Amino acid sequence: MKDLIAPVDALVKAAGAAILEVYQQCGEVAVEAKLDASPLTEADRRAHAILVSGLTALTPQWPVLSEESELPDFAKRRHWTTYWLVDPLDGTKEFIGRNGEFTVNVALIQEGEPIAGWVWVPVLGVLYRGVCTPDHCEAVVERDGQLSALRTRSMAAGELDMVASRRHGGEALERLLRRIEGRFATIRLKSMGSSLKICMVAAGDADWYPRLAPTSEWDTAAAHAVLRAAGGEILDDRLQPLRYNRKADILNPHFHAVGDLGQDWSALIVA
């Protein structure tokens, strides 16, 4: 893993630079609709090309699955023990809306678990990175070339900081808030786009990110690795850790990114 860190750092930053070239152009960004009606831009394509070619050259023995790739049949994918899972531009709608809340996501998956993840925020020049192997877990954030450790926080008594999607799952979130409101004296809620929400939990800036709307595996894997390395986890509604490449489709269940694993999440998550 140590030999991979610097080269992948460079790749996600190069992809981010390509995205910014498009982002900073004058005029509206040209947008196409994919088969699932999600948006696609030239920035997605440029970042995809950089990451897929770079990761393939770095580790030719491992497949690379990108959001902008053709999804191989599960009959083939199910035999992948180690592979790269990539979202070249997570938060394309945020990119189009020019609010800066988009990221470059690269994860390394081994036996269904995200063991390493890189989340690069091009507009801010901030890198979140997490590596978690059986021997060692480490999560860091890089700002202005300086590395700082990331660690989830313990929840304060009677207080809850939540982060939510800016665009998805509003009604389900409102129902959840009504159900738990009596358990806390203070609930603070912040909305934002892309995998930055999971990174906020990893950094100790939020306690809980409930995602009660559809996502795909490439949306979560990189930030999931960062969160795991920082001491947190992503749980499904049955309180089981999220896992990858376990079925034919690549859709995640509804999930909850949590920081304090000492908290009784069953009392909050399980309806």
C-alpha positions as CSV (number, residue, x, y, z in Angstrom):
1,M,0.0,0.0,0.0
2,K,2.8,2.5,0.8
3,D,4.0,2.2,-2.8
4,L,0.5,3.1,-4.1
5,I,-0.1,6.2,-2.1
6,A,2.0,8.8,-3.9
7,P,1.1,7.7,-7.5
8,V,-2.6,7.6,-6.7
9,D,-2.4,11.0,-5.0
10,A,-0.9,12.3,-8.2
11,L,-3.6,10.7,-10.4
12,V,-6.6,12.1,-8.4
13,K,-5.0,15.6,-8.5
14,A,-4.4,15.3,-12.2
15,A,-8.0,14.3,-12.8
16,G,-9.1,17.2,-10.6
17,A,-7.0,19.6,-12.7
18,A,-8.7,18.3,-15.9
19,I,-12.1,18.9,-14.2
20,L,-11.2,22.4,-13.3
21,E,-10.2,23.3,-16.8
22,V,-13.7,22.6,-17.9
23,Y,-15.2,24.2,-14.7
24,Q,-13.4,27.5,-15.2
25,Q,-14.4,27.9,-18.9
26,C,-16.7,30.7,-19.7
27,G,-20.3,29.9,-20.5
28,E,-22.5,27.0,-19.7
29,V,-21.2,23.5,-19.4
30,A,-22.4,21.2,-22.1
31,V,-24.5,18.4,-20.5
32,E,-25.6,15.0,-21.9
33,A,-28.0,12.6,-20.3
34,K,-26.9,9.0,-19.8
35,L,-29.2,6.0,-20.1
36,D,-30.2,6.4,-16.4
37,A,-30.9,10.1,-17.0
38,S,-27.9,11.2,-14.9
39,P,-25.8,14.0,-16.3
40,L,-22.5,13.6,-18.2
41,T,-20.0,16.3,-19.0
42,E,-16.7,16.7,-20.7
43,A,-15.1,16.9,-17.3
44,D,-16.4,13.4,-16.4
45,R,-14.9,12.1,-19.5
46,R,-11.5,13.7,-19.0
47,A,-11.2,12.6,-15.4
48,H,-12.3,9.1,-16.3
49,A,-9.6,8.8,-19.0
50,I,-6.9,10.0,-16.7
51,L,-7.8,7.7,-13.8
52,V,-8.5,4.5,-15.8
53,S,-5.3,4.7,-17.9
54,G,-3.2,5.7,-14.9
55,L,-4.5,3.0,-12.5
56,T,-4.3,0.3,-15.3
57,A,-0.6,1.3,-15.8
58,L,0.1,1.3,-12.1
59,T,-1.5,-2.1,-11.3
60,P,-2.2,-4.0,-14.5
61,Q,-3.2,-7.0,-12.5
62,W,-6.2,-5.3,-11.0
63,P,-9.4,-4.4,-12.9
64,V,-10.6,-0.8,-12.9
65,L,-14.4,-0.1,-12.7
66,S,-15.4,3.5,-13.3
67,E,-18.8,5.1,-13.3
68,E,-18.1,6.0,-16.9
69,S,-17.1,2.4,-17.9
70,E,-19.3,-0.3,-19.2
71,L,-20.4,-2.5,-16.3
72,P,-19.1,-6.0,-16.8
73,D,-21.5,-8.9,-16.2
74,F,-21.5,-10.1,-12.6
75,A,-20.5,-13.6,-13.8
76,K,-17.1,-11.9,-14.5
77,R,-17.0,-9.4,-11.7
78,R,-17.8,-11.9,-9.0
79,H,-14.3,-13.3,-9.4
80,W,-12.6,-10.0,-8.8
81,T,-10.8,-10.3,-5.4
82,T,-9.1,-6.9,-5.7
83,Y,-10.1,-4.0,-8.0
84,W,-10.2,-0.2,-8.3
85,L,-13.6,1.4,-8.0
86,V,-13.7,5.0,-9.4
87,D,-16.1,7.9,-9.6
88,P,-14.3,10.4,-11.8
89,L,-16.6,13.3,-10.9
90,D,-18.8,12.7,-7.9
91,G,-21.4,15.4,-7.7
92,T,-21.8,16.2,-11.4
93,K,-25.0,18.2,-10.6
94,E,-23.0,20.3,-8.1
95,F,-20.3,20.8,-10.8
96,I,-23.0,22.0,-13.3
97,G,-24.4,24.2,-10.5
98,R,-21.0,25.6,-9.9
99,N,-21.1,25.4,-6.1
100,G,-17.7,23.6,-5.7
101,E,-19.2,20.6,-3.9
102,F,-17.8,17.9,-6.2
103,T,-15.0,15.4,-5.8
104,V,-12.7,12.8,-7.5
105,N,-13.2,9.4,-5.9
106,V,-10.9,6.4,-6.1
107,A,-11.2,3.3,-3.9
108,L,-9.3,0.0,-3.7
109,I,-11.7,-2.9,-3.0
110,Q,-10.5,-6.2,-1.6
111,E,-12.9,-9.1,-0.9
112,G,-15.8,-6.7,-0.8
113,E,-14.2,-4.2,1.6
114,P,-12.9,-0.7,0.8
115,I,-9.3,-0.9,2.1
116,A,-8.1,2.4,0.6
117,G,-9.8,5.5,-0.6
118,W,-8.9,8.9,-2.1
119,V,-11.3,11.8,-2.2
120,W,-9.9,14.9,-3.9
121,V,-11.8,18.2,-3.7
122,P,-10.6,20.2,-6.7
123,V,-12.0,23.6,-5.9
124,L,-10.6,23.5,-2.4
125,G,-7.4,21.7,-3.1
126,V,-8.1,19.3,-0.3
127,L,-7.4,15.5,-0.3
128,Y,-8.9,13.0,2.1
129,R,-7.2,9.6,2.2
130,G,-7.8,6.5,4.2
131,V,-6.0,3.2,4.2
132,C,-7.1,0.3,6.4
133,T,-5.4,-3.1,6.3
134,P,-5.5,-5.9,8.9
135,D,-2.2,-4.5,10.3
136,H,-2.9,-0.7,10.3
137,C,-5.5,2.0,9.7
138,E,-4.7,5.6,8.9
139,A,-6.8,8.5,7.7
140,V,-5.4,11.9,6.8
141,V,-6.4,15.1,5.2
142,E,-4.0,17.2,3.1
143,R,-4.4,21.0,2.9
144,D,-1.8,23.3,1.4
145,G,0.7,20.4,1.3
146,Q,0.3,19.7,5.0
147,L,-1.0,16.4,6.3
148,S,-3.2,16.1,9.4
149,A,-4.7,13.0,11.0
150,L,-8.4,12.4,10.6
151,R,-10.4,10.9,13.5
152,T,-14.2,10.5,14.1
153,R,-15.5,12.0,17.3
154,S,-17.5,10.7,20.2
155,M,-21.0,12.1,20.3
156,A,-21.8,14.7,22.9
157,A,-24.6,14.0,25.3
158,G,-27.9,15.5,24.1
159,E,-26.4,16.8,20.9
160,L,-26.4,15.5,17.3
161,D,-24.7,17.0,14.2
162,M,-26.1,15.5,11.0
163,V,-25.2,16.0,7.4
164,A,-27.6,15.3,4.6
165,S,-27.8,15.2,0.8
166,R,-28.6,18.6,-0.8
167,R,-30.7,17.0,-3.5
168,H,-32.1,13.6,-2.4
169,G,-34.2,11.8,0.2
170,G,-35.8,14.9,1.7
171,E,-39.1,13.4,2.7
172,A,-37.5,10.2,4.2
173,L,-35.1,12.4,6.1
174,E,-37.9,14.5,7.6
175,R,-39.6,11.3,8.8
176,L,-36.4,10.2,10.4
177,L,-35.9,13.6,12.1
178,R,-39.4,13.5,13.5
179,R,-38.8,10.0,14.9
180,I,-35.6,10.9,16.7
181,E,-36.2,14.5,17.7
182,G,-37.1,13.7,21.3
183,R,-33.8,11.9,21.9
184,F,-31.6,15.0,21.6
185,A,-31.9,18.5,23.0
186,T,-30.1,19.9,20.0
187,I,-30.0,18.6,16.4
188,R,-28.0,20.5,13.9
189,L,-28.4,19.7,10.2
190,K,-26.2,20.7,7.3
191,S,-26.8,19.8,3.6
192,M,-24.2,19.4,0.9
193,G,-23.3,17.5,-2.2
194,S,-21.1,14.5,-3.2
195,S,-19.0,12.3,-0.9
196,L,-18.0,15.3,1.2
197,K,-20.8,14.3,3.5
198,I,-19.0,11.1,4.5
199,C,-15.7,12.9,4.8
200,M,-17.3,15.3,7.3
201,V,-18.2,12.4,9.5
202,A,-14.6,11.0,9.1
203,A,-13.2,14.4,10.1
204,G,-15.3,14.7,13.2
205,D,-17.3,17.5,11.8
206,A,-20.6,15.5,11.9
207,D,-21.9,12.5,13.8
208,W,-24.3,10.9,11.2
209,Y,-25.1,11.0,7.5
210,P,-28.3,9.1,6.8
211,R,-28.6,8.4,3.1
212,L,-32.3,7.4,2.4
213,A,-32.2,7.6,-1.4
214,P,-30.4,5.6,-4.1
215,T,-26.7,5.6,-4.6
216,S,-24.2,3.4,-6.5
217,E,-21.2,1.7,-5.1
218,W,-18.7,4.1,-6.8
219,D,-20.5,7.0,-5.0
220,T,-19.5,5.7,-1.6
221,A,-16.5,3.4,-1.7
222,A,-13.6,6.0,-1.6
223,A,-15.1,8.0,1.3
224,H,-16.2,4.8,3.0
225,A,-12.5,3.7,3.1
226,V,-11.6,7.1,4.6
227,L,-14.3,6.8,7.2
228,R,-13.3,3.3,8.2
229,A,-9.7,4.3,8.6
230,A,-10.8,7.3,10.7
231,G,-12.7,5.0,13.1
232,G,-16.3,5.1,11.7
233,E,-18.4,2.9,9.4
234,I,-21.2,2.8,6.9
235,L,-24.1,0.7,8.0
236,D,-27.2,-0.5,6.3
237,D,-30.7,-0.5,7.9
238,R,-29.8,-3.9,9.5
239,L,-26.7,-2.3,11.0
240,Q,-24.4,-4.4,8.7
241,P,-21.3,-2.8,7.2
242,L,-21.7,-1.8,3.5
243,R,-19.9,-4.2,1.2
244,Y,-19.1,-4.1,-2.5
245,N,-19.4,-6.3,-5.6
246,R,-21.7,-8.8,-3.9
247,K,-24.5,-8.8,-6.5
248,A,-25.4,-8.2,-10.1
249,D,-26.3,-4.5,-9.8
250,I,-24.1,-1.8,-8.2
251,L,-26.8,-0.1,-6.2
252,N,-26.3,0.5,-2.5
253,P,-29.1,0.0,0.0
254,H,-30.1,3.0,2.1
255,F,-27.3,3.5,4.5
256,H,-26.0,5.5,7.5
257,A,-22.4,6.8,7.7
258,V,-21.6,7.1,11.4
259,G,-18.6,8.2,13.4
260,D,-19.0,7.0,17.0
261,L,-19.1,3.2,17.0
262,G,-19.7,3.2,20.7
263,Q,-23.1,4.8,20.2
264,D,-26.2,2.6,20.2
265,W,-27.1,3.2,16.6
266,S,-29.8,0.5,16.6
267,A,-32.0,2.8,18.7
268,L,-31.7,5.5,16.0
269,I,-31.5,3.6,12.8
270,V,-33.9,0.7,13.2
271,A,-37.5,1.9,13.0
